[in-house]
Each structure stands twice: as C-alpha cells, then as structure tokens.
Amino acid sequence: MKWMLTIALILSSVTYYPAKVTAQTQQPATTKQPVQPTKGKTSPQQRSSRPVFVWSKTPSRLSTISGRRAGMASRDNCPAVPTALTALVPLREEQKVSKQTDKPISGIVGGLTTSERPTFWFYVPYTQDLTVSAEFILQDSAGNDISRNAIALPPQPSVIGVSLPSNASLQIGKTYRWYLKVRCNQQQIASVPIYVEGDIQRVNLDSRVMQQSQAAVDPRQKVAIYAANGIWFDSLTMLAQMRHKNPNDASLAWDWQSLLQSVNLDNVATAPLVK
C-alpha cells in the first residue's frame, strides 16, 4: 500500500511540471503589447503635396526670341499701379549676360500645354472703369495671326483667363507666340502699349505621366503631376477651374499660391481670381 502511494505522488509531480513549463513558454506569445499612439497621422488628402512647377527637360527652348512676363510700370498715359501687368507663366533666365549690367538679357517666358485650345492667365491691374483697351494676340512661328481679340477688363485688379475661340487651335509640336497689350491712350494709334509676351507649345502627354494622371483619385493630385512634369498651362487652368467651382476652399487657394510661388510669382499669388 505504501509503495502504491509513492508511485501516485511521483506520477502527479511529473504531469504537473510539464504543464507548468508549457504555460510559462506560451505566455509571451499570448501577451498583447500596448499600442503606441501615432502622432501627426494624416489622411491621404492631407498627405498630397502642394503643386510645384518643374521645367521640362525638352524642349530646351521654345523660341529664339526673349519674352516679357511683366509690363512696364507706366506707359502710354496708363495710371501708375502697385503691381504691373503680369503674365502667369514661368520665366527661365538664361546665362547670357549684358556686360554693362551683368544681368540676364534674355530668357524663356511661357510653357507647354496638351490642350488644343488652352487658357492663358494674366494679372491685370487696369479696370473696366478706365479708358483702357486690351487685346490678346496669338501668332504662329512665322508671325501670322492665329487669333486677335479684344479683352474685357475686370472690375478690380484681378487674375483673368483668356481662352482661344473655336476657330483657333494649336497643333502638336509647334511653337506659338502670344501677346497681351493694354493701351491707355485711345487718341494715338501708334502709341506704345503696355504688354507682356511669351511662347506656348502643344505637346503629347508622356505615357508615364498619362498613367500617373489616370491613376490620380484626387483632381488636385492631377494638378501636381502636370506641374511636376512641366505642363504649366494645363496645371494652372485645372486649378483655376476648381477654384471657380469652390471659391471658399482654402486648400485650393493654398495650392494656387504654391504653384505661382514655385515660378516666383509671389506678388500676384493672392490676387483675386475672376471668372
């Protein structure tokens, strides 16, 4: 009887010990670690970057003629204005310098588009209550008029868009010259206007950029993609259209400022945008 009791005690200790060891080895696998809070986590919309223009590697130059992004401060009896007539386009100053001033004397004013009939954007400081006339001109590389139309002035100094009429269009691969001229002296036909001028070239969208654009869920991402690949006119026009539809959207206003500031147009980045 005594030996049976001894065997029972030995068996109970053997079965208990492995169970204890098993419980100890399994414990770390079932213990949950505390979740650390993630600070500064943003939504996909918040993570989307602001649009920034990057010059396209090609073409290296749109034309051999220098452009003019800002008009003269006062000419042709036009009233003095705090901010000059300005074309909302990139300006790339070239390395060629004048020996007298050591400043660039030529540069690229303008950009690329994929649109057959793009919209051109200008800051106009002259208003409709003045005796002022404005004219937009688009010419081909030979100097022939593609379009020449009078432009209505805004009610206050503002950014305006000028679209091509239905009978004018751009061909892929060709460079065109545009002008916006403002005259304040209606009595002198030969008077020198205040003007801005530059180039535009229509191109096919690169297949890689097209795939990125088609995959973009947020229209603002599409604007950023076009800007980052040098398609200036399309990116600015898409953003302007969104601002027209949502004039109180502060985020779109920030995108607009970011895009203009990326081409050193800070002085007109906050100007009103009229439809």
PyMOL commands that set and color helices and strands:
alter all, ss='L'
color gray80, all
select helices_A, chain A and resi 2-30+44-47+207-215+219-228+232-245+250-261+266-268
alter helices_A, ss='H'
color red, helices_A
select strands_A, chain A and resi 86-87+91-93+107-113+119-124+133-139+145-151+158-163+175-183+194-202
alter strands_A, ss='S'
color yellow, strands_A
deselect
rebuild
show_as cartoon
